[in-house]
Amino acid sequence: MESCCQFSVFPAIARADVGESSMRLGADKPDAFFGFTQDRRHQPNGTRLAFWAETREEVDRLARLVRKIGGKCLEGPEVCRAYSRGYYACFFEDPDGNKLEICCRESPIIPG
């Protein structure tokens, strides 16, 4: 997983200004938290880890970053009508083949 750490899109995603209920690495009290543990025996599979962005512009910005730092199998950003109305995402793989996504949903599934 060394190449995943060198890929390093995670700090850019975590630092994205996505509002008050955002996840920020390094914050004193993050609203959400997850950690990664290296396992040298890990084999990529069909699981995809998705990161939320507030706007299409943020998805576009992060997709450009992913492309710049070597993300593989990049798809989008694009509207994904099959997912839900207003779902906009970029799909890619890190150098180890782990599937990742950056997405935003402009229309909530359940109106609030």
C-alpha positions as CSV (number, residue, x, y, z in Angstrom):
1,M,0.0,0.0,0.0
2,E,3.0,2.3,-0.2
3,S,1.9,3.7,-3.5
4,C,-1.5,4.5,-2.1
5,C,0.2,6.7,0.5
6,Q,2.3,8.4,-2.2
7,F,-0.8,9.0,-4.3
8,S,-2.1,11.2,-1.5
9,V,-5.5,12.5,-2.7
10,F,-6.9,12.0,0.8
11,P,-5.5,15.2,2.4
12,A,-6.9,17.3,-0.5
13,I,-10.3,15.7,0.0
14,A,-10.3,16.0,3.8
15,R,-9.3,19.6,3.7
16,A,-12.0,20.6,1.2
17,D,-14.2,23.3,2.6
18,V,-17.5,21.5,2.5
19,G,-19.4,23.2,5.2
20,E,-19.9,22.9,9.0
21,S,-20.5,19.2,9.1
22,S,-17.4,18.3,7.2
23,M,-14.7,15.8,8.0
24,R,-11.3,17.4,8.4
25,L,-8.2,15.4,9.1
26,G,-6.2,16.9,12.0
27,A,-9.1,18.8,13.5
28,D,-9.4,18.8,17.3
29,K,-12.9,17.3,17.2
30,P,-13.8,16.1,13.7
31,D,-17.5,15.6,12.9
32,A,-16.5,12.3,11.3
33,F,-13.5,10.1,11.4
34,F,-12.1,7.1,9.6
35,G,-8.6,5.6,9.6
36,F,-6.6,3.3,7.2
37,T,-4.5,0.4,8.4
38,Q,-2.0,-1.0,6.0
39,D,-2.2,-4.7,5.2
40,R,0.5,-5.8,2.8
41,R,-1.7,-8.8,1.8
42,H,-4.6,-6.5,0.7
43,Q,-6.0,-7.2,-2.7
44,P,-8.2,-4.6,-4.3
45,N,-11.8,-5.7,-4.8
46,G,-15.2,-4.4,-5.9
47,T,-15.6,-2.2,-2.8
48,R,-15.6,1.6,-3.6
49,L,-14.9,4.3,-1.0
50,A,-16.9,7.5,-1.8
51,F,-16.1,11.0,-0.6
52,W,-18.7,13.7,-0.4
53,A,-18.3,17.1,-2.0
54,E,-20.8,20.0,-1.7
55,T,-20.8,21.1,-5.3
56,R,-20.0,20.0,-8.9
57,E,-17.2,22.5,-8.9
58,E,-15.6,20.8,-5.9
59,V,-15.9,17.4,-7.7
60,D,-14.4,18.9,-10.8
61,R,-11.5,20.4,-8.8
62,L,-10.7,17.2,-7.1
63,A,-11.0,15.2,-10.4
64,R,-8.4,17.5,-11.9
65,L,-6.2,16.8,-8.9
66,V,-6.7,13.0,-9.2
67,R,-5.8,13.2,-12.9
68,K,-2.7,15.3,-12.1
69,I,-1.3,13.0,-9.4
70,G,-1.8,9.8,-11.4
71,G,-5.3,8.3,-10.6
72,K,-6.0,5.4,-12.9
73,C,-9.2,4.4,-14.7
74,L,-10.7,7.9,-14.3
75,E,-14.3,8.2,-15.3
76,G,-16.2,11.5,-15.2
77,P,-16.9,13.8,-13.7
78,E,-20.4,13.2,-15.0
79,V,-24.0,13.1,-14.0
80,C,-25.0,9.6,-13.0
81,R,-28.7,9.4,-13.7
82,A,-28.8,5.7,-12.9
83,Y,-27.8,6.5,-9.3
84,S,-30.2,9.3,-8.5
85,R,-31.4,12.7,-9.7
86,G,-28.6,15.2,-9.5
87,Y,-25.8,12.7,-8.6
88,Y,-22.5,14.0,-10.0
89,A,-19.3,12.0,-9.6
90,C,-15.8,11.2,-10.6
91,F,-14.7,7.5,-10.3
92,F,-11.1,6.4,-10.2
93,E,-8.6,3.9,-8.8
94,D,-5.5,4.6,-6.7
95,P,-2.2,3.1,-7.9
96,D,-2.9,-0.1,-5.9
97,G,-6.3,-0.6,-7.7
98,N,-8.6,0.5,-4.9
99,K,-11.8,2.0,-6.2
100,L,-12.6,5.5,-5.1
101,E,-15.3,8.1,-5.9
102,I,-15.8,11.8,-5.3
103,C,-19.5,12.8,-5.5
104,C,-22.2,15.3,-4.8
105,R,-25.9,15.1,-4.9
106,E,-27.7,18.3,-5.9
107,S,-31.2,16.9,-5.3
108,P,-31.7,15.0,-2.0
109,I,-33.2,11.5,-2.3
110,I,-35.6,12.4,0.6
111,P,-36.7,16.1,0.5
112,G,-35.8,17.8,3.7
